[in-house]
Amino acid sequence: MAVAIAILTALGGALFWWARGNPRDALGVADDALTVARNAPRRPALPSPVQGTPGGGH
């Protein structure tokens, strides 16, 4: 668990450092991420379970 926290902390720090150095790029990336989140499907596209087959075959 400590390793996962250390990795996430390092990634968050690197992202923060990059955003401080490139604020316009960071705003553009954030805008793109919001657009993708808005356009994402609301339900996962998983196949529905089959209720039965014609003839009752297996």
FIPA-327408 format. One line per 4 residues: number of its first residue (from 1); their letters; for each residue x, y, z of C-alpha. Coordinates in Angstrom, 1 decimal. Layout:
# residues N
NUM	A	X:Y:Z ~ ...
END
This chain:
# residues 58
1	MAVA	0.0:0.0:0.0 ~ 2.8:2.3:0.8 ~ 4.3:1.8:-2.6 ~ 1.0:2.7:-4.3
5	IAIL	0.8:5.9:-2.3 ~ 4.4:6.8:-3.2 ~ 3.7:6.2:-6.9 ~ 0.5:8.3:-6.8
9	TALG	2.3:11.0:-4.9 ~ 5.1:11.1:-7.4 ~ 2.7:11.2:-10.4 ~ 0.7:14.0:-8.7
13	GALF	3.8:16.0:-8.0 ~ 5.1:15.6:-11.6 ~ 1.7:16.7:-12.9 ~ 1.6:19.7:-10.6
17	WWAR	5.2:20.6:-11.6 ~ 4.3:20.4:-15.3 ~ 1.1:22.5:-14.9 ~ 3.1:25.2:-13.1
21	GNPR	5.6:25.4:-15.9 ~ 3.1:25.2:-18.7 ~ -0.2:26.8:-17.6 ~ -1.6:27.3:-21.0
25	DALG	-1.0:23.7:-22.0 ~ -2.5:22.5:-18.7 ~ -5.7:24.5:-19.3 ~ -5.9:23.1:-22.8
29	VADD	-5.5:19.5:-21.5 ~ -8.1:20.2:-18.7 ~ -10.5:21.5:-21.3 ~ -10.0:18.5:-23.5
33	ALTV	-10.5:16.1:-20.5 ~ -13.8:17.9:-19.6 ~ -15.0:17.6:-23.2 ~ -14.2:13.8:-23.2
37	ARNA	-16.0:13.4:-19.9 ~ -19.1:15.2:-21.2 ~ -19.2:13.1:-24.4 ~ -18.6:9.8:-22.7
41	PRRP	-21.5:7.3:-22.8 ~ -23.5:7.3:-19.6 ~ -23.7:3.5:-19.4 ~ -20.9:1.1:-20.3
45	ALPS	-21.5:-0.6:-23.7 ~ -21.7:-4.1:-22.4 ~ -23.7:-6.8:-24.2 ~ -27.0:-7.6:-22.5
49	PVQG	-27.3:-11.2:-21.2 ~ -29.2:-13.5:-23.5 ~ -32.5:-14.5:-22.1 ~ -32.8:-17.7:-24.1
53	TPGG	-32.1:-19.1:-27.5 ~ -34.7:-20.2:-30.0 ~ -35.3:-23.9:-29.5 ~ -33.8:-24.0:-26.1
57	GH	-30.4:-25.1:-27.3 ~ -27.2:-24.8:-25.2
END
